[in-house]
Amino acid sequence: MHVELSEALPALVALIEGHLLRERVEPVRTPLSPEALLERLDLALGEQGVPFGDVVEQLHEVLAVTPTTASDHFFNQLFGGRDGAAVVGEALAGVLNNSMYTYKVAGVHVLIELLLVKRMGALMGYDEPEGVFTPGGSLSNLAGMVMARNEAVPDLMDRGSDGRALRIYTSADSHYSIRKAASMLGIGRDNVVKVAVDERGRMVPEALTKAIAADRAAGHVPVMINATAGTTVLGAFDPLEPLADLAQREGIWLHVDAAYGGSMVFHPDFRAHFAGISRADSITWDAHKMMGVPLTCSVVLVRHKGHLTKHFNETADYLFQDDTDDLNPGTRSLQCGRRNDVLKLWTAWKTHGDEGYRRRVQVLRDNTLYAREIVEREPRLELVREPESLNLCFKVGGARADKLCTAMNRRGRAMVGHAFVDGEPVVRLVFLDPTLPRERIDAFFEALLLTAEEGELPEVSR
Ligand SMILES: Cc1ncc(COP(=O)(O)O)c(C=O)c1O
């Protein structure tokens, strides 16, 4: 019926220690099929429970077959590495189990959230930001779109759509969450206008100007410009200043999806990319990407205080009973019950300071440039685009990138992802673990070339 945490703690420590040891000797898990996993593990739930000690044994087995996404062989997604300080904050949040809707039940953690919002907003140039943590960049983008839509059609919140087409403008290289949010909000995917990008993957403001003019002429309602600061594949930054000018001139909500690139704001070399962001109405920033905090840790920031409350507050006299709205973040959230994603970020940031994140960005950028040099030097590799930030996209002579990346994983050599640039598969390499030694980068390329030479690449399932 019940397991005391104090009694379970030694098991937890042993599980974590075992995992860390195994991760060192087996940094890539060769993938097993679902059938093989189900056969190997006793995952089924029964009418009767089993002793916790037996479950702990099974947990050891589960950990042993879990893909290793924090090892020094993982370059597959826009996160990587493991920050012990952040993990401590994450673990404590689970132990405390404060739901982040009211000051009454979350207390000091509400103050931590307010402090983080203020600090992150200030870094983006906001004077008096409002903000709330969400379960990821996709939902931060959704929140931005909800506010943009409701501001464009004020009656919509109560009466629903008046039948006019609501238009969202985003670059052809932007993240799929924009399309998804449009589909979820009844705006419709067809009303997401994909604006052309230049050769570096940045939105072309002139193309956007034309698209807006054509839509106005057709009687459509321009609702939101979504600019991306750090695109998913190329790591490109849309030109924010001209987009802010355009948004202001046209009276359209400007949202900046800085889910990925937001953390580069710590480094002075990249500040120019952020010029104009302080004029955005809302911003998405994921700390779980470049800041190395465990998933999920995303914030939606809003320039004008009051917008989140205006668009997300509902009366609930069984919940919001004490304290002001300011102290009850549930009044500005997409959610009701909400996990504490702020303690881990605060723990990490307090430990490393702004300076730590500045150095982190520097190391990550240096590693990207180091890898870029290897690609330039090696005749079998072809750079597809200059790396705008941290993403390195390249082709490998004689091997299709998608098949090659799959083979790298199946042969236990690395987890790295492919993407498509100009319709062609490319390797998209991202180094987001600042502790990665240079030898690992060398070893990655050696393994990649070896895999390409070996041939017989597996089919990619999708
Ligand atoms: C530019 C961009 N925006 C949004 C997202 C979605 O973030 P999340 O995975 O936290 O929902 C991603 C994810 O990679 C992204 O690259």
The ligand as a Gaussian input file, in Angstrom:
#p B3LYP/6-31G(d) Opt

LIG

0 1
 C       12.614000      26.448000     -32.517000
 C       11.852000      25.484000     -31.645000
 N       10.670000      25.873000     -31.120000
 C        9.941000      25.066000     -30.347000
 C       10.365000      23.797000     -30.063000
 C        9.511000      22.900000     -29.227000
 O       10.016000      22.811000     -27.948000
 P        9.540000      21.652000     -26.954000
 O       10.190000      20.402000     -27.459000
 O       10.039000      22.106000     -25.633000
 O        8.052000      21.592000     -27.032000
 C       11.583000      23.334000     -30.590000
 C       12.053000      21.987000     -30.304000
 O       13.054000      21.539000     -30.744000
 C       12.335000      24.209000     -31.400000
 O       13.491000      23.822000     -31.956000

